[in-house]
């Protein structure tokens, strides 16, 4: 059987651009994983790892023109967005280099021998070690920041884990280019290139998560694809952690007072956030509670103007475009659903943005309108008009888990009167925003990009410094002579690492 | 259909003692979980939680005579061991009260707004919140420390999660007694009793892990039972974290020099550790590499004396006794396996301790001898005699994951020459010991009680302060007005909690 070719396709025309690779066979998956496993020891030195991550950032920045051009040609995301995404990707690699240098992520605990305890404590020293080879499944919608050189790769390498990336079929040329840059960065730091490699092909992705030498996986994508891989990871003879980001509705609650105070501004902000990047952000606000009545009407008028003025957009591929057109049509056909701006097909390659409205009470109980509680990838949002806050509570309790939940309040509600609503949003999301928009995820230590299932399949974040925790496991050394201990755990702390000694920060 | 009775049984005679309860029906499981879910808000206050844990410790200590008597009658573990286990259990509850008071586990990060970042950072504040109702599956072999009032319950309550415990059938009376004490402790602190409840019955346990309002599970037990529950947790429409401790061989490597220096002492220590508690510890050293030749022979002679002098013991139940007798007989029948002290049946209710020897080279490749690489619960260990260190390496690479791995070295090897062997043991275990024995697990911050599968199904520990992390998830608040923030995240830090502010410890 001939190997299936992997084509880079121009989503603006649907035409193939070039053949980038062939899909990896099971043997090639095995070879890549074994090669990565064989070189894992090379990543043991934290100083070398940090230098590698910084070189990768430098080389990606140097190749900006070529990367942005390649990524734009096969994703249509546009040079402005892609230039920003590349800068963020490089910054992320540098941020993880800092995390590695600082070493707090090692979570070092030292408890000296203590005969006064019942029973007596031996000398115990714990830190965290890398899990092993990590499989990364690249996202469609971030060809850089959540793909080959993205957060999963950066955090896994920072942890000391070699990475095998399953490229997304929407940007194979960008994937190949970035992989080559990462491998060069490894080589320039004296590391074997096989600390990072890239595979193409759906079947290769399934083989990858089942490979006995894969120790953990990171995924960003759809509920269907992510759940299938999660299930495969759990069904292995030796199950592995599967950190998947699967899908999110990202609800927004606009209070009556907020709509009265600045309905126009909220409508415009919502319109901008939900159409940004042709609605292809994981954090797109896809479901909005807006009050019935005049204030809510003003919000909708402003939303109508903003969304109506949005030009047609190109989605990442034609399959997504078709799914969007079908998804919005099905939703729009439900009873009591209206479309002030009808989303759907643009020309044969594009989509046009729009939004739906529905009475919130329609969603208080199970029924066909539950389709409106499922993410629809693309430039559409659902506005649920409520008559009373009770309807918000009833529908919130039926929502699946989310990456974000947003509260839009009036100035006077910041005094604490909105605390109840904030308390209702916290259980359904991993990040709660007030008077902002969820698109845009700062790569900050306090960030949490994750949430109750299906937002993510684990309790970890995929953005921010603590993302490194996903690829580590603790190990304790008991009564181990100084000369046999890893340097991180030696009494004199030769690496100057932050630690907790006998229960106190040292 | 009449509800199945739950009997407390005396393992010393096999006779039923008393009917303690009936097995919970699916409706009763649903009722218990809903009751726990309904009162989860009561656990929000950290001060109250800490007080509750301390009251629980006090009340358990006060009831020592009754608890030890009840537990001994249905487990035969003996009053000395059970008195120690109760003290450890109470200490564990108090240790988690300290963890709650200190609040470092909240892992608070605050990043102030920073317009100099590209793109600008909003104000972000993250901490960890309880996951929800936790299902705890009690262990057979620790009726207190890993059962109703044990580490999973203590850490989940410390995290702010209500707990529903599935009692182990080997000690239903102890479970009922301890549950009643915990519920009294809740009540004395103004908490609803339903923050902890106990269910009996195998089917109830299966229902429990599938219940939509269960958010996470902790388990200590067999590979078969644990894997079935792990699979059920992963197959839920909304999968949940399943922190299971399933099985461990706990390998020991005795170097040639160690055997030469103190073979007798090592043999005696091994004999004591493997027969302690009738070999029913998760950390029992079940597989030992000992050198061929005279030094190893001396070790075996000493082991023979120690094990041979060990009296018959009563296991936790007759099913385990029968499984032990069958398991050791099957292993002893393998070619080249010898039994210097033959393990097996004692009288009709007891077992006698023993050990097997096998040439290590027999285990270097897949074959019938792989049965020796599976845990055999009870007072038996396997001594693999090696001719060269290469045989150790070959067999270690074939071992499943372990809670512990132990290295016995000579004085002169502490200078660093044993570092290579220590490096080979680290990948197969969560705790690595030098010149000690793995039975006995200190409840210390630097402890890690977990390891590669099947030792545990997650990377977390079930013993020590960090066990609390299993029951939490992070949430970030973005641009949230001070008055709406939870107190833990307010700017002026009213609770005086340790935090990281703008990347620095504060």
Interface residues (C-beta under 8 A of the other chain):
Chain A: X84 X87 X88 X91 X107 X109 X110 X111 X117 X118 X119 X120 X121 X122 X124 X125 X126 X129 X131 X230 X231 X234 X235 X238 X239 X241 X401 X414 X415 X416 X418 X419 X422 X426 X429 X430 X431 X432 X433 X434 X435 X436 X440 X442 X444 X445 X446 X447 X448 X450 X452 X453 X454 X457 X458 X459 X461 X466 X472 X473 X474 X475 X476 X477 X478 X479 X480 X481 X483 X484 X498 X500 X503 X505
Chain B: X84 X87 X88 X91 X107 X109 X110 X111 X117 X118 X119 X120 X121 X122 X124 X125 X126 X129 X131 X230 X231 X234 X235 X238 X239 X241 X401 X414 X415 X416 X418 X419 X422 X426 X429 X430 X431 X432 X433 X434 X435 X436 X440 X442 X444 X445 X446 X447 X448 X450 X452 X453 X454 X457 X458 X459 X461 X466 X472 X473 X474 X475 X476 X477 X478 X479 X480 X481 X483 X484 X498 X500 X503 X505
